[in-house]
Amino acid sequence: MTDMIKIADNAKMIVNGYAFTVIPAGIQVVNLSRKTACVFDADDTVIESSMDDIEIEIVAEYLRKNKVFLED
């Protein structure tokens, strides 16, 4: 449980239970309740994932709608 708290604390934004964190490879998205994750590169292409296709589409839409909040 502590790891999920740490992930949430370090996230740049949390949308509907998904923690979005900017990392060197791009943007990491972690589902805080199911413990699945994926990484998007700078072009918003999934480069790594433990999510199913439906969940990836959900977080990709959250990313598209809220990407402005991840910028410095």
Predicted model as a PDB file, atoms N, CA, C, CB and O in Angstrom, pLDDT in the B-factor column:
MODEL        1                                                                  
ATOM      1  N   MET A   1       0.811  -1.194   0.000  1.00 50.00           N  
ATOM      2  CA  MET A   1       0.000   0.000   0.000  1.00 50.00           C  
ATOM      3  C   MET A   1       0.855   1.259   0.000  1.00 50.00           C  
ATOM      4  CB  MET A   1      -0.923  -0.002   1.190  1.00 50.00           C  
ATOM      5  O   MET A   1       0.503   2.253  -0.635  1.00 50.00           O  
ATOM      6  N   THR A   2       1.947   1.220   0.691  1.00 54.00           N  
ATOM      7  CA  THR A   2       2.817   2.386   0.781  1.00 54.00           C  
ATOM      8  C   THR A   2       3.310   2.812  -0.597  1.00 54.00           C  
ATOM      9  CB  THR A   2       4.003   2.093   1.695  1.00 54.00           C  
ATOM     10  O   THR A   2       3.429   4.009  -0.861  1.00 54.00           O  
ATOM     11  N   ASP A   3       3.600   1.859  -1.479  1.00 87.00           N  
ATOM     12  CA  ASP A   3       4.073   2.202  -2.812  1.00 87.00           C  
ATOM     13  C   ASP A   3       3.025   3.004  -3.577  1.00 87.00           C  
ATOM     14  CB  ASP A   3       4.438   0.938  -3.586  1.00 87.00           C  
ATOM     15  O   ASP A   3       3.371   3.957  -4.275  1.00 87.00           O  
ATOM     16  N   MET A   4       1.760   2.638  -3.459  1.00 88.00           N  
ATOM     17  CA  MET A   4       0.705   3.373  -4.151  1.00 88.00           C  
ATOM     18  C   MET A   4       0.575   4.790  -3.592  1.00 88.00           C  
ATOM     19  CB  MET A   4      -0.636   2.627  -4.029  1.00 88.00           C  
ATOM     20  O   MET A   4       0.313   5.733  -4.339  1.00 88.00           O  
ATOM     21  N   ILE A   5       0.758   4.939  -2.289  1.00 91.00           N  
ATOM     22  CA  ILE A   5       0.724   6.271  -1.681  1.00 91.00           C  
ATOM     23  C   ILE A   5       1.890   7.110  -2.206  1.00 91.00           C  
ATOM     24  CB  ILE A   5       0.779   6.172  -0.129  1.00 91.00           C  
ATOM     25  O   ILE A   5       1.720   8.290  -2.513  1.00 91.00           O  
ATOM     26  N   LYS A   6       3.052   6.510  -2.306  1.00 93.00           N  
ATOM     27  CA  LYS A   6       4.228   7.206  -2.816  1.00 93.00           C  
ATOM     28  C   LYS A   6       4.031   7.601  -4.279  1.00 93.00           C  
ATOM     29  CB  LYS A   6       5.480   6.326  -2.665  1.00 93.00           C  
ATOM     30  O   LYS A   6       4.387   8.710  -4.677  1.00 93.00           O  
ATOM     31  N   ILE A   7       3.465   6.697  -5.078  1.00 93.00           N  
ATOM     32  CA  ILE A   7       3.186   7.000  -6.482  1.00 93.00           C  
ATOM     33  C   ILE A   7       2.198   8.161  -6.571  1.00 93.00           C  
ATOM     34  CB  ILE A   7       2.628   5.751  -7.217  1.00 93.00           C  
ATOM     35  O   ILE A   7       2.393   9.085  -7.361  1.00 93.00           O  
ATOM     36  N   ALA A   8       1.148   8.114  -5.769  1.00 93.00           N  
ATOM     37  CA  ALA A   8       0.148   9.186  -5.779  1.00 93.00           C  
ATOM     38  C   ALA A   8       0.761  10.513  -5.338  1.00 93.00           C  
ATOM     39  CB  ALA A   8      -1.035   8.823  -4.868  1.00 93.00           C  
ATOM     40  O   ALA A   8       0.470  11.556  -5.924  1.00 93.00           O  
ATOM     41  N   ASP A   9       1.596  10.481  -4.322  1.00 94.00           N  
ATOM     42  CA  ASP A   9       2.236  11.705  -3.833  1.00 94.00           C  
ATOM     43  C   ASP A   9       3.158  12.328  -4.884  1.00 94.00           C  
ATOM     44  CB  ASP A   9       3.028  11.408  -2.562  1.00 94.00           C  
ATOM     45  O   ASP A   9       3.264  13.552  -4.971  1.00 94.00           O  
ATOM     46  N   ASN A  10       3.828  11.482  -5.687  1.00 94.00           N  
ATOM     47  CA  ASN A  10       4.774  11.971  -6.689  1.00 94.00           C  
ATOM     48  C   ASN A  10       4.121  12.290  -8.030  1.00 94.00           C  
ATOM     49  CB  ASN A  10       5.860  10.956  -6.894  1.00 94.00           C  
ATOM     50  O   ASN A  10       4.778  12.831  -8.919  1.00 94.00           O  
ATOM     51  N   ALA A  11       2.849  11.965  -8.188  1.00 95.00           N  
ATOM     52  CA  ALA A  11       2.163  12.191  -9.455  1.00 95.00           C  
ATOM     53  C   ALA A  11       1.971  13.681  -9.716  1.00 95.00           C  
ATOM     54  CB  ALA A  11       0.811  11.475  -9.465  1.00 95.00           C  
ATOM     55  O   ALA A  11       1.730  14.460  -8.793  1.00 95.00           O  
ATOM     56  N   LYS A  12       2.079  14.055 -10.953  1.00 96.00           N  
ATOM     57  CA  LYS A  12       1.833  15.448 -11.361  1.00 96.00           C  
ATOM     58  C   LYS A  12       0.332  15.723 -11.388  1.00 96.00           C  
ATOM     59  CB  LYS A  12       2.461  15.737 -12.756  1.00 96.00           C  
ATOM     60  O   LYS A  12      -0.107  16.845 -11.136  1.00 96.00           O  
ATOM     61  N   MET A  13      -0.463  14.667 -11.703  1.00 96.00           N  
ATOM     62  CA  MET A  13      -1.914  14.806 -11.692  1.00 96.00           C  
ATOM     63  C   MET A  13      -2.537  13.439 -11.479  1.00 96.00           C  
ATOM     64  CB  MET A  13      -2.426  15.448 -13.006  1.00 96.00           C  
ATOM     65  O   MET A  13      -1.962  12.415 -11.847  1.00 96.00           O  
ATOM     66  N   ILE A  14      -3.714  13.436 -10.885  1.00 97.00           N  
ATOM     67  CA  ILE A  14      -4.485  12.207 -10.697  1.00 97.00           C  
ATOM     68  C   ILE A  14      -5.868  12.460 -11.288  1.00 97.00           C  
ATOM     69  CB  ILE A  14      -4.571  11.791  -9.166  1.00 97.00           C  
ATOM     70  O   ILE A  14      -6.545  13.426 -10.935  1.00 97.00           O  
ATOM     71  N   VAL A  15      -6.277  11.564 -12.202  1.00 97.00           N  
ATOM     72  CA  VAL A  15      -7.581  11.668 -12.842  1.00 97.00           C  
ATOM     73  C   VAL A  15      -8.300  10.338 -12.668  1.00 97.00           C  
ATOM     74  CB  VAL A  15      -7.449  12.046 -14.353  1.00 97.00           C  
ATOM     75  O   VAL A  15      -7.847   9.313 -13.176  1.00 97.00           O  
ATOM     76  N   ASN A  16      -9.406  10.353 -11.959  1.00 96.00           N  
ATOM     77  CA  ASN A  16     -10.274   9.181 -11.809  1.00 96.00           C  
ATOM     78  C   ASN A  16      -9.505   7.933 -11.341  1.00 96.00           C  
ATOM     79  CB  ASN A  16     -10.972   8.886 -13.134  1.00 96.00           C  
ATOM     80  O   ASN A  16      -9.765   6.826 -11.812  1.00 96.00           O  
ATOM     81  N   GLY A  17      -8.574   8.120 -10.426  1.00 95.00           N  
ATOM     82  CA  GLY A  17      -7.829   6.992  -9.859  1.00 95.00           C  
ATOM     83  C   GLY A  17      -6.576   6.616 -10.620  1.00 95.00           C  
ATOM     84  O   GLY A  17      -5.912   5.640 -10.272  1.00 95.00           O  
ATOM     85  N   TYR A  18      -6.236   7.375 -11.657  1.00 97.00           N  
ATOM     86  CA  TYR A  18      -5.015   7.128 -12.431  1.00 97.00           C  
ATOM     87  C   TYR A  18      -4.003   8.220 -12.114  1.00 97.00           C  
ATOM     88  CB  TYR A  18      -5.314   7.077 -13.965  1.00 97.00           C  
ATOM     89  O   TYR A  18      -4.307   9.407 -12.235  1.00 97.00           O  
ATOM     90  N   ALA A  19      -2.800   7.821 -11.709  1.00 97.00           N  
ATOM     91  CA  ALA A  19      -1.742   8.763 -11.392  1.00 97.00           C  
ATOM     92  C   ALA A  19      -0.859   8.966 -12.614  1.00 97.00           C  
ATOM     93  CB  ALA A  19      -0.908   8.271 -10.190  1.00 97.00           C  
ATOM     94  O   ALA A  19      -0.318   8.006 -13.162  1.00 97.00           O  
ATOM     95  N   PHE A  20      -0.715  10.215 -13.041  1.00 97.00           N  
ATOM     96  CA  PHE A  20       0.097  10.571 -14.198  1.00 97.00           C  
ATOM     97  C   PHE A  20       1.381  11.223 -13.703  1.00 97.00           C  
ATOM     98  CB  PHE A  20      -0.679  11.520 -15.166  1.00 97.00           C  
ATOM     99  O   PHE A  20       1.341  12.217 -12.979  1.00 97.00           O  
ATOM    100  N   THR A  21       2.520  10.660 -14.098  1.00 96.00           N  
ATOM    101  CA  THR A  21       3.818  11.152 -13.665  1.00 96.00           C  
ATOM    102  C   THR A  21       4.709  11.351 -14.882  1.00 96.00           C  
ATOM    103  CB  THR A  21       4.473  10.179 -12.655  1.00 96.00           C  
ATOM    104  O   THR A  21       4.802  10.466 -15.733  1.00 96.00           O  
ATOM    105  N   VAL A  22       5.364  12.504 -14.971  1.00 95.00           N  
ATOM    106  CA  VAL A  22       6.313  12.755 -16.050  1.00 95.00           C  
ATOM    107  C   VAL A  22       7.623  12.066 -15.689  1.00 95.00           C  
ATOM    108  CB  VAL A  22       6.524  14.293 -16.285  1.00 95.00           C  
ATOM    109  O   VAL A  22       8.179  12.287 -14.612  1.00 95.00           O  
ATOM    110  N   ILE A  23       8.111  11.223 -16.610  1.00 95.00           N  
ATOM    111  CA  ILE A  23       9.377  10.507 -16.431  1.00 95.00           C  
ATOM    112  C   ILE A  23      10.243  10.772 -17.660  1.00 95.00           C  
ATOM    113  CB  ILE A  23       9.142   8.960 -16.221  1.00 95.00           C  
ATOM    114  O   ILE A  23       9.734  11.282 -18.658  1.00 95.00           O  
ATOM    115  N   PRO A  24      11.527  10.445 -17.620  1.00 95.00           N  
ATOM    116  CA  PRO A  24      12.381  10.706 -18.786  1.00 95.00           C  
ATOM    117  C   PRO A  24      11.886  10.072 -20.092  1.00 95.00           C  
ATOM    118  CB  PRO A  24      13.764  10.211 -18.501  1.00 95.00           C  
ATOM    119  O   PRO A  24      12.065  10.653 -21.162  1.00 95.00           O  
ATOM    120  N   ALA A  25      11.272   8.902 -20.018  1.00 94.00           N  
ATOM    121  CA  ALA A  25      10.788   8.225 -21.231  1.00 94.00           C  
ATOM    122  C   ALA A  25       9.503   8.836 -21.759  1.00 94.00           C  
ATOM    123  CB  ALA A  25      10.568   6.750 -20.956  1.00 94.00           C  
ATOM    124  O   ALA A  25       9.153   8.613 -22.918  1.00 94.00           O  
ATOM    125  N   GLY A  26       8.789   9.601 -20.941  1.00 96.00           N  
ATOM    126  CA  GLY A  26       7.520  10.191 -21.362  1.00 96.00           C  
ATOM    127  C   GLY A  26       6.598  10.411 -20.178  1.00 96.00           C  
ATOM    128  O   GLY A  26       6.914  11.168 -19.260  1.00 96.00           O  
ATOM    129  N   ILE A  27       5.443   9.735 -20.207  1.00 97.00           N  
ATOM    130  CA  ILE A  27       4.465   9.869 -19.124  1.00 97.00           C  
ATOM    131  C   ILE A  27       4.056   8.492 -18.647  1.00 97.00           C  
ATOM    132  CB  ILE A  27       3.226  10.675 -19.584  1.00 97.00           C  
ATOM    133  O   ILE A  27       3.606   7.655 -19.429  1.00 97.00           O  
ATOM    134  N   GLN A  28       4.217   8.272 -17.363  1.00 97.00           N  
ATOM    135  CA  GLN A  28       3.818   7.000 -16.747  1.00 97.00           C  
ATOM    136  C   GLN A  28       2.439   7.178 -16.141  1.00 97.00           C  
ATOM    137  CB  GLN A  28       4.851   6.536 -15.661  1.00 97.00           C  
ATOM    138  O   GLN A  28       2.167   8.168 -15.461  1.00 97.00           O  
ATOM    139  N   VAL A  29       1.563   6.199 -16.396  1.00 97.00           N  
ATOM    140  CA  VAL A  29       0.212   6.228 -15.841  1.00 97.00           C  
ATOM    141  C   VAL A  29       0.014   4.960 -15.018  1.00 97.00           C  
ATOM    142  CB  VAL A  29      -0.873   6.346 -16.970  1.00 97.00           C  
ATOM    143  O   VAL A  29       0.217   3.853 -15.517  1.00 97.00           O  
ATOM    144  N   VAL A  30      -0.382   5.124 -13.755  1.00 96.00           N  
ATOM    145  CA  VAL A  30      -0.594   3.990 -12.860  1.00 96.00           C  
ATOM    146  C   VAL A  30      -2.026   4.011 -12.360  1.00 96.00           C  
ATOM    147  CB  VAL A  30       0.401   4.020 -11.672  1.00 96.00           C  
ATOM    148  O   VAL A  30      -2.508   5.031 -11.867  1.00 96.00           O  
ATOM    149  N   ASN A  31      -2.706   2.876 -12.491  1.00 96.00           N  
ATOM    150  CA  ASN A  31      -4.032   2.717 -11.909  1.00 96.00           C  
ATOM    151  C   ASN A  31      -3.811   2.430 -10.433  1.00 96.00           C  
ATOM    152  CB  ASN A  31      -4.866   1.567 -12.619  1.00 96.00           C  
ATOM    153  O   ASN A  31      -3.280   1.376 -10.085  1.00 96.00           O  
ATOM    154  N   LEU A  32      -4.200   3.329  -9.579  1.00 95.00           N  
ATOM    155  CA  LEU A  32      -3.904   3.214  -8.158  1.00 95.00           C  
ATOM    156  C   LEU A  32      -4.704   2.114  -7.462  1.00 95.00           C  
ATOM    157  CB  LEU A  32      -4.167   4.526  -7.485  1.00 95.00           C  
ATOM    158  O   LEU A  32      -4.324   1.679  -6.374  1.00 95.00           O  
ATOM    159  N   SER A  33      -5.785   1.662  -8.056  1.00 93.00           N  
ATOM    160  CA  SER A  33      -6.580   0.616  -7.411  1.00 93.00           C  
ATOM    161  C   SER A  33      -6.275  -0.779  -7.958  1.00 93.00           C  
ATOM    162  CB  SER A  33      -8.054   0.914  -7.579  1.00 93.00           C  
ATOM    163  O   SER A  33      -6.336  -1.756  -7.210  1.00 93.00           O  
ATOM    164  N   ARG A  34      -5.951  -0.890  -9.245  1.00 89.00           N  
ATOM    165  CA  ARG A  34      -5.708  -2.205  -9.836  1.00 89.00           C  
ATOM    166  C   ARG A  34      -4.227  -2.517  -9.990  1.00 89.00           C  
ATOM    167  CB  ARG A  34      -6.381  -2.295 -11.180  1.00 89.00           C  
ATOM    168  O   ARG A  34      -3.861  -3.645 -10.322  1.00 89.00           O  
ATOM    169  N   LYS A  35      -3.381  -1.539  -9.755  1.00 85.00           N  
ATOM    170  CA  LYS A  35      -1.931  -1.702  -9.850  1.00 85.00           C  
ATOM    171  C   LYS A  35      -1.483  -2.109 -11.252  1.00 85.00           C  
ATOM    172  CB  LYS A  35      -1.460  -2.732  -8.845  1.00 85.00           C  
ATOM    173  O   LYS A  35      -0.573  -2.924 -11.409  1.00 85.00           O  
ATOM    174  N   THR A  36      -2.131  -1.535 -12.271  1.00 94.00           N  
ATOM    175  CA  THR A  36      -1.670  -1.694 -13.642  1.00 94.00           C  
ATOM    176  C   THR A  36      -1.048  -0.375 -14.063  1.00 94.00           C  
ATOM    177  CB  THR A  36      -2.837  -2.112 -14.604  1.00 94.00           C  
ATOM    178  O   THR A  36      -1.306   0.665 -13.459  1.00 94.00           O  
ATOM    179  N   ALA A  37      -0.222  -0.424 -15.108  1.00 96.00           N  
ATOM    180  CA  ALA A  37       0.474   0.787 -15.522  1.00 96.00           C  
ATOM    181  C   ALA A  37       0.768   0.759 -17.012  1.00 96.00           C  
ATOM    182  CB  ALA A  37       1.770   0.956 -14.733  1.00 96.00           C  
ATOM    183  O   ALA A  37       0.748  -0.294 -17.650  1.00 96.00           O  
ATOM    184  N   CYS A  38       1.040   1.946 -17.554  1.00 97.00           N  
ATOM    185  CA  CYS A  38       1.537   2.044 -18.919  1.00 97.00           C  
ATOM    186  C   CYS A  38       2.399   3.294 -19.026  1.00 97.00           C  
ATOM    187  CB  CYS A  38       0.364   2.079 -19.948  1.00 97.00           C  
ATOM    188  O   CYS A  38       2.337   4.194 -18.188  1.00 97.00           O  
ATOM    189  N   VAL A  39       3.205   3.323 -20.083  1.00 98.00           N  
ATOM    190  CA  VAL A  39       4.089   4.458 -20.332  1.00 98.00           C  
ATOM    191  C   VAL A  39       3.831   4.947 -21.749  1.00 98.00           C  
ATOM    192  CB  VAL A  39       5.599   4.069 -20.130  1.00 98.00           C  
ATOM    193  O   VAL A  39       3.842   4.166 -22.701  1.00 98.00           O  
ATOM    194  N   PHE A  40       3.597   6.254 -21.877  1.00 98.00           N  
ATOM    195  CA  PHE A  40       3.437   6.900 -23.168  1.00 98.00           C  
ATOM    196  C   PHE A  40       4.712   7.659 -23.485  1.00 98.00           C  
ATOM    197  CB  PHE A  40       2.204   7.845 -23.179  1.00 98.00           C  
ATOM    198  O   PHE A  40       5.308   8.270 -22.597  1.00 98.00           O  
ATOM    199  N   ASP A  41       5.142   7.627 -24.760  1.00 96.00           N  
ATOM    200  CA  ASP A  41       6.296   8.427 -25.147  1.00 96.00           C  
ATOM    201  C   ASP A  41       5.857   9.855 -25.441  1.00 96.00           C  
ATOM    202  CB  ASP A  41       7.004   7.813 -26.373  1.00 96.00           C  
ATOM    203  O   ASP A  41       4.700  10.205 -25.208  1.00 96.00           O  
ATOM    204  N   ALA A  42       6.757  10.676 -25.944  1.00 91.00           N  
ATOM    205  CA  ALA A  42       6.453  12.091 -26.192  1.00 91.00           C  
ATOM    206  C   ALA A  42       5.364  12.283 -27.241  1.00 91.00           C  
ATOM    207  CB  ALA A  42       7.706  12.821 -26.629  1.00 91.00           C  
ATOM    208  O   ALA A  42       4.708  13.324 -27.263  1.00 91.00           O  
ATOM    209  N   ASP A  43       5.162  11.288 -28.115  1.00 93.00           N  
ATOM    210  CA  ASP A  43       4.129  11.369 -29.151  1.00 93.00           C  
ATOM    211  C   ASP A  43       2.824  10.719 -28.701  1.00 93.00           C  
ATOM    212  CB  ASP A  43       4.619  10.708 -30.436  1.00 93.00           C  
ATOM    213  O   ASP A  43       1.936  10.486 -29.521  1.00 93.00           O  
ATOM    214  N   ASP A  44       2.699  10.426 -27.416  1.00 93.00           N  
ATOM    215  CA  ASP A  44       1.512   9.785 -26.833  1.00 93.00           C  
ATOM    216  C   ASP A  44       1.267   8.373 -27.369  1.00 93.00           C  
ATOM    217  CB  ASP A  44       0.291  10.639 -27.098  1.00 93.00           C  
ATOM    218  O   ASP A  44       0.125   7.919 -27.440  1.00 93.00           O  
ATOM    219  N   THR A  45       2.336   7.692 -27.740  1.00 96.00           N  
ATOM    220  CA  THR A  45       2.273   6.302 -28.169  1.00 96.00           C  
ATOM    221  C   THR A  45       2.652   5.424 -26.984  1.00 96.00           C  
ATOM    222  CB  THR A  45       3.211   6.038 -29.392  1.00 96.00           C  
ATOM    223  O   THR A  45       3.616   5.718 -26.278  1.00 96.00           O  
ATOM    224  N   VAL A  46       1.903   4.355 -26.762  1.00 97.00           N  
ATOM    225  CA  VAL A  46       2.202   3.447 -25.655  1.00 97.00           C  
ATOM    226  C   VAL A  46       3.483   2.678 -25.987  1.00 97.00           C  
ATOM    227  CB  VAL A  46       1.006   2.461 -25.390  1.00 97.00           C  
ATOM    228  O   VAL A  46       3.582   2.047 -27.040  1.00 97.00           O  
ATOM    229  N   ILE A  47       4.459   2.738 -25.081  1.00 97.00           N  
ATOM    230  CA  ILE A  47       5.708   2.009 -25.294  1.00 97.00           C  
ATOM    231  C   ILE A  47       5.866   0.836 -24.340  1.00 97.00           C  
ATOM    232  CB  ILE A  47       6.882   2.944 -25.143  1.00 97.00           C  
ATOM    233  O   ILE A  47       6.718  -0.029 -24.541  1.00 97.00           O  
ATOM    234  N   GLU A  48       5.037   0.813 -23.299  1.00 96.00           N  
ATOM    235  CA  GLU A  48       5.082  -0.282 -22.333  1.00 96.00           C  
ATOM    236  C   GLU A  48       3.764  -0.283 -21.573  1.00 96.00           C  
ATOM    237  CB  GLU A  48       6.304  -0.141 -21.355  1.00 96.00           C  
ATOM    238  O   GLU A  48       3.234   0.778 -21.241  1.00 96.00           O  
ATOM    239  N   SER A  49       3.219  -1.499 -21.289  1.00 97.00           N  
ATOM    240  CA  SER A  49       1.937  -1.520 -20.590  1.00 97.00           C  
ATOM    241  C   SER A  49       1.645  -2.873 -19.951  1.00 97.00           C  
ATOM    242  CB  SER A  49       0.824  -1.159 -21.547  1.00 97.00           C  
ATOM    243  O   SER A  49       2.037  -3.924 -20.458  1.00 97.00           O  
ATOM    244  N   SER A  50       0.944  -2.812 -18.823  1.00 96.00           N  
ATOM    245  CA  SER A  50       0.358  -4.010 -18.223  1.00 96.00           C  
ATOM    246  C   SER A  50      -1.165  -3.872 -18.195  1.00 96.00           C  
ATOM    247  CB  SER A  50       0.917  -4.242 -16.787  1.00 96.00           C  
ATOM    248  O   SER A  50      -1.858  -4.661 -17.553  1.00 96.00           O  
ATOM    249  N   MET A  51      -1.684  -2.842 -18.914  1.00 96.00           N  
ATOM    250  CA  MET A  51      -3.119  -2.597 -19.002  1.00 96.00           C  
ATOM    251  C   MET A  51      -3.690  -3.318 -20.228  1.00 96.00           C  
ATOM    252  CB  MET A  51      -3.414  -1.073 -19.074  1.00 96.00           C  
ATOM    253  O   MET A  51      -2.971  -3.599 -21.186  1.00 96.00           O  
ATOM    254  N   ASP A  52      -4.993  -3.610 -20.182  1.00 96.00           N  
ATOM    255  CA  ASP A  52      -5.633  -4.161 -21.375  1.00 96.00           C  
ATOM    256  C   ASP A  52      -5.961  -3.014 -22.332  1.00 96.00           C  
ATOM    257  CB  ASP A  52      -6.924  -4.966 -21.003  1.00 96.00           C  
ATOM    258  O   ASP A  52      -5.836  -1.844 -21.971  1.00 96.00           O  
ATOM    259  N   ASP A  53      -6.377  -3.351 -23.542  1.00 96.00           N  
ATOM    260  CA  ASP A  53      -6.603  -2.346 -24.575  1.00 96.00           C  
ATOM    261  C   ASP A  53      -7.659  -1.310 -24.197  1.00 96.00           C  
ATOM    262  CB  ASP A  53      -7.006  -3.021 -25.849  1.00 96.00           C  
ATOM    263  O   ASP A  53      -7.509  -0.128 -24.508  1.00 96.00           O  
ATOM    264  N   ILE A  54      -8.707  -1.740 -23.540  1.00 97.00           N  
ATOM    265  CA  ILE A  54      -9.774  -0.809 -23.147  1.00 97.00           C  
ATOM    266  C   ILE A  54      -9.251   0.199 -22.134  1.00 97.00           C  
ATOM    267  CB  ILE A  54     -10.981  -1.575 -22.562  1.00 97.00           C  
ATOM    268  O   ILE A  54      -9.514   1.396 -22.251  1.00 97.00           O  
ATOM    269  N   GLU A  55      -8.516  -0.280 -21.144  1.00 97.00           N  
ATOM    270  CA  GLU A  55      -7.971   0.620 -20.127  1.00 97.00           C  
ATOM    271  C   GLU A  55      -6.964   1.592 -20.742  1.00 97.00           C  
ATOM    272  CB  GLU A  55      -7.308  -0.186 -18.998  1.00 97.00           C  
ATOM    273  O   GLU A  55      -6.905   2.755 -20.344  1.00 97.00           O  
ATOM    274  N   ILE A  56      -6.179   1.128 -21.701  1.00 97.00           N  
ATOM    275  CA  ILE A  56      -5.227   2.015 -22.385  1.00 97.00           C  
ATOM    276  C   ILE A  56      -5.971   3.134 -23.100  1.00 97.00           C  
ATOM    277  CB  ILE A  56      -4.361   1.221 -23.392  1.00 97.00           C  
ATOM    278  O   ILE A  56      -5.549   4.289 -23.043  1.00 97.00           O  
ATOM    279  N   GLU A  57      -7.063   2.812 -23.769  1.00 97.00           N  
ATOM    280  CA  GLU A  57      -7.848   3.835 -24.452  1.00 97.00           C  
ATOM    281  C   GLU A  57      -8.429   4.846 -23.472  1.00 97.00           C  
ATOM    282  CB  GLU A  57      -8.967   3.190 -25.256  1.00 97.00           C  
ATOM    283  O   GLU A  57      -8.486   6.041 -23.761  1.00 97.00           O  
ATOM    284  N   ILE A  58      -8.858   4.360 -22.314  1.00 97.00           N  
ATOM    285  CA  ILE A  58      -9.401   5.259 -21.283  1.00 97.00           C  
ATOM    286  C   ILE A  58      -8.333   6.242 -20.817  1.00 97.00           C  
ATOM    287  CB  ILE A  58      -9.939   4.449 -20.080  1.00 97.00           C  
ATOM    288  O   ILE A  58      -8.574   7.449 -20.782  1.00 97.00           O  
ATOM    289  N   VAL A  59      -7.151   5.732 -20.457  1.00 98.00           N  
ATOM    290  CA  VAL A  59      -6.106   6.641 -19.952  1.00 98.00           C  
ATOM    291  C   VAL A  59      -5.543   7.512 -21.063  1.00 98.00           C  
ATOM    292  CB  VAL A  59      -4.972   5.843 -19.298  1.00 98.00           C  
ATOM    293  O   VAL A  59      -5.120   8.638 -20.801  1.00 98.00           O  
ATOM    294  N   ALA A  60      -5.526   7.018 -22.304  1.00 97.00           N  
ATOM    295  CA  ALA A  60      -5.069   7.840 -23.424  1.00 97.00           C  
ATOM    296  C   ALA A  60      -5.996   9.039 -23.611  1.00 97.00           C  
ATOM    297  CB  ALA A  60      -5.001   7.004 -24.723  1.00 97.00           C  
ATOM    298  O   ALA A  60      -5.540  10.145 -23.900  1.00 97.00           O  
ATOM    299  N   GLU A  61      -7.286   8.815 -23.445  1.00 97.00           N  
ATOM    300  CA  GLU A  61      -8.253   9.920 -23.547  1.00 97.00           C  
ATOM    301  C   GLU A  61      -8.062  10.907 -22.395  1.00 97.00           C  
ATOM    302  CB  GLU A  61      -9.708   9.376 -23.549  1.00 97.00           C  
ATOM    303  O   GLU A  61      -8.106  12.119 -22.608  1.00 97.00           O  
ATOM    304  N   TYR A  62      -7.851  10.404 -21.182  1.00 97.00           N  
ATOM    305  CA  TYR A  62      -7.571  11.293 -20.046  1.00 97.00           C  
ATOM    306  C   TYR A  62      -6.316  12.115 -20.328  1.00 97.00           C  
ATOM    307  CB  TYR A  62      -7.399  10.477 -18.732  1.00 97.00           C  
ATOM    308  O   TYR A  62      -6.271  13.309 -20.032  1.00 97.00           O  
ATOM    309  N   LEU A  63      -5.300  11.473 -20.900  1.00 97.00           N  
ATOM    310  CA  LEU A  63      -4.055  12.166 -21.209  1.00 97.00           C  
ATOM    311  C   LEU A  63      -4.286  13.255 -22.251  1.00 97.00           C  
ATOM    312  CB  LEU A  63      -2.998  11.173 -21.705  1.00 97.00           C  
ATOM    313  O   LEU A  63      -3.813  14.380 -22.088  1.00 97.00           O  
ATOM    314  N   ARG A  64      -5.006  12.931 -23.317  1.00 95.00           N  
ATOM    315  CA  ARG A  64      -5.281  13.922 -24.367  1.00 95.00           C  
ATOM    316  C   ARG A  64      -6.030  15.130 -23.806  1.00 95.00           C  
ATOM    317  CB  ARG A  64      -6.094  13.284 -25.506  1.00 95.00           C  
ATOM    318  O   ARG A  64      -5.721  16.271 -24.151  1.00 95.00           O  
ATOM    319  N   LYS A  65      -7.003  14.880 -22.952  1.00 96.00           N  
ATOM    320  CA  LYS A  65      -7.823  15.973 -22.422  1.00 96.00           C  
ATOM    321  C   LYS A  65      -7.102  16.816 -21.372  1.00 96.00           C  
ATOM    322  CB  LYS A  65      -9.086  15.413 -21.827  1.00 96.00           C  
ATOM    323  O   LYS A  65      -7.450  17.978 -21.167  1.00 96.00           O  
ATOM    324  N   ASN A  66      -6.106  16.242 -20.710  1.00 95.00           N  
ATOM    325  CA  ASN A  66      -5.493  16.924 -19.560  1.00 95.00           C  
ATOM    326  C   ASN A  66      -3.989  17.127 -19.684  1.00 95.00           C  
ATOM    327  CB  ASN A  66      -5.773  16.148 -18.314  1.00 95.00           C  
ATOM    328  O   ASN A  66      -3.343  17.500 -18.705  1.00 95.00           O  
ATOM    329  N   LYS A  67      -3.418  16.892 -20.853  1.00 93.00           N  
ATOM    330  CA  LYS A  67      -1.961  16.972 -21.008  1.00 93.00           C  
ATOM    331  C   LYS A  67      -1.402  18.349 -20.641  1.00 93.00           C  
ATOM    332  CB  LYS A  67      -1.577  16.635 -22.438  1.00 93.00           C  
ATOM    333  O   LYS A  67      -0.266  18.457 -20.180  1.00 93.00           O  
ATOM    334  N   VAL A  68      -2.187  19.382 -20.842  1.00 93.00           N  
ATOM    335  CA  VAL A  68      -1.741  20.734 -20.524  1.00 93.00           C  
ATOM    336  C   VAL A  68      -1.365  20.860 -19.044  1.00 93.00           C  
ATOM    337  CB  VAL A  68      -2.834  21.748 -20.880  1.00 93.00           C  
ATOM    338  O   VAL A  68      -0.500  21.665 -18.701  1.00 93.00           O  
ATOM    339  N   PHE A  69      -1.986  20.095 -18.182  1.00 91.00           N  
ATOM    340  CA  PHE A  69      -1.702  20.175 -16.749  1.00 91.00           C  
ATOM    341  C   PHE A  69      -0.410  19.466 -16.360  1.00 91.00           C  
ATOM    342  CB  PHE A  69      -2.851  19.590 -15.967  1.00 91.00           C  
ATOM    343  O   PHE A  69       0.061  19.609 -15.232  1.00 91.00           O  
ATOM    344  N   LEU A  70       0.164  18.703 -17.287  1.00 90.00           N  
ATOM    345  CA  LEU A  70       1.424  18.004 -17.025  1.00 90.00           C  
ATOM    346  C   LEU A  70       2.634  18.841 -17.416  1.00 90.00           C  
ATOM    347  CB  LEU A  70       1.454  16.682 -17.772  1.00 90.00           C  
ATOM    348  O   LEU A  70       3.767  18.516 -17.061  1.00 90.00           O  
ATOM    349  N   GLU A  71       2.385  19.913 -18.145  1.00 84.00           N  
ATOM    350  CA  GLU A  71       3.476  20.768 -18.598  1.00 84.00           C  
ATOM    351  C   GLU A  71       3.880  21.739 -17.496  1.00 84.00           C  
ATOM    352  CB  GLU A  71       3.072  21.534 -19.866  1.00 84.00           C  
ATOM    353  O   GLU A  71       3.061  22.168 -16.684  1.00 84.00           O  
ATOM    354  N   ASP A  72       5.164  22.069 -17.495  1.00 72.00           N  
ATOM    355  CA  ASP A  72       5.672  23.020 -16.486  1.00 72.00           C  
ATOM    356  C   ASP A  72       5.467  24.437 -16.888  1.00 72.00           C  
ATOM    357  CB  ASP A  72       7.125  22.796 -16.228  1.00 72.00           C  
ATOM    358  O   ASP A  72       5.839  25.348 -16.148  1.00 72.00           O  
TER     359      ASP A  72                                                      
ENDMDL                                                                          
END                                                                             
